């Protein structure tokens, strides 16, 4: 039996547990914010990061502090690309009788 993607697994997606109607989107945003935080730290940009991605320091602090519901997935992806990261969106063939899924992956692990 195939393991459910993290975004659709209530054991790994707290927004599903809380009954949010857009739980998968919240999970994906959280994953991108996690990646953004890691990127800023790995590039040693702490105070310069906001300027580099085109936001104010208070706004970036708010996002990294978990208040990102009003930030779009697209904007989070633009932040990562501004830091030099590559984002790939891949659309594959559908599987009959099975709902599609969205995943975020890197070389080490699958997040959703």
C-alpha positions in Angstrom: 0.0 0.0 0.0 1.4 3.4 -1.0 2.0 5.9 1.7 -0.2 9.0 1.6 1.6 12.3 0.7 2.3 14.3 3.9 -0.1 17.1 2.8 -3.0 14.5 2.8 -1.9 12.6 5.9 -3.7 13.8 9.1 -0.8 12.3 11.2 1.6 14.8 9.5 -0.7 17.7 8.5 -2.0 19.5 11.6 -4.3 21.6 9.4 -6.2 18.5 8.4 -6.5 17.6 12.1 -8.0 21.0 12.8 -10.4 20.7 9.9 -9.2 23.5 7.8 -10.9 23.4 4.3 -7.6 24.4 2.6 -5.3 22.2 4.8 -3.1 21.0 1.9 -2.4 24.6 0.9 -1.5 25.5 4.5 0.8 22.5 4.7 2.6 23.5 1.4 3.0 27.1 2.5 4.5 25.9 5.8 6.9 23.7 3.9 8.0 26.6 1.7 8.4 28.9 4.8 10.5 26.2 6.4 12.7 26.0 3.2 12.9 29.9 3.2 14.1 29.9 6.7 16.7 27.2 6.0 17.9 29.1 2.9 18.3 32.4 4.7 20.4 30.7 7.4 22.5 28.7 5.0 23.3 31.9 3.1 24.0 33.8 6.3 21.6 36.6 5.3 19.7 37.1 8.5 19.4 40.9 8.4 19.8 41.4 4.6 17.3 38.7 3.6 14.3 40.9 3.6 15.9 43.4 1.3 17.1 40.7 -1.1 13.7 39.1 -1.4 11.9 42.5 -1.6 10.0 42.7 1.7 10.4 44.7 4.9 12.2 43.1 7.9 9.0 43.1 10.0 7.1 41.3 7.2 9.7 38.7 6.8 9.9 38.2 10.6 6.1 37.7 10.6 6.2 35.1 7.9 9.1 33.2 9.4 7.3 33.4 12.8 4.3 31.4 11.3 2.0 34.2 10.2 1.9 33.4 6.5 -1.8 32.6 5.8 -2.1 35.8 3.7 1.0 35.1 1.7 0.5 33.2 -1.5 2.3 30.0 -2.6 3.5 32.0 -5.6 5.0 34.7 -3.5 6.8 32.2 -1.3 8.3 30.6 -4.4 9.4 34.0 -5.6 11.2 34.6 -2.3 13.1 31.3 -2.8 14.0 32.1 -6.4 15.3 35.5 -5.3 17.7 33.7 -3.1 18.9 31.6 -6.0 16.9 28.4 -5.5 15.4 26.5 -8.3 11.7 25.6 -8.2 10.3 23.1 -10.6 6.6 22.4 -11.0 5.9 19.0 -12.7 2.6 17.8 -13.9 2.3 14.1 -14.5 -0.2 11.7 -16.0 -3.3 11.1 -13.9 -4.1 7.8 -12.3 -7.6 6.6 -12.9 -9.8 6.7 -9.8 -7.2 8.5 -7.7 -7.1 12.1 -6.7 -4.0 14.1 -7.7 -1.5 15.4 -5.3 1.0 18.3 -4.9 4.5 17.5 -3.4 7.5 19.5 -2.4 10.8 17.6 -2.7 14.5 18.1 -2.5 17.4 15.8 -2.8 17.1 14.5 0.7 13.4 14.1 1.5 9.8 14.5 0.3 7.9 17.0 2.3 4.4 16.6 1.0 
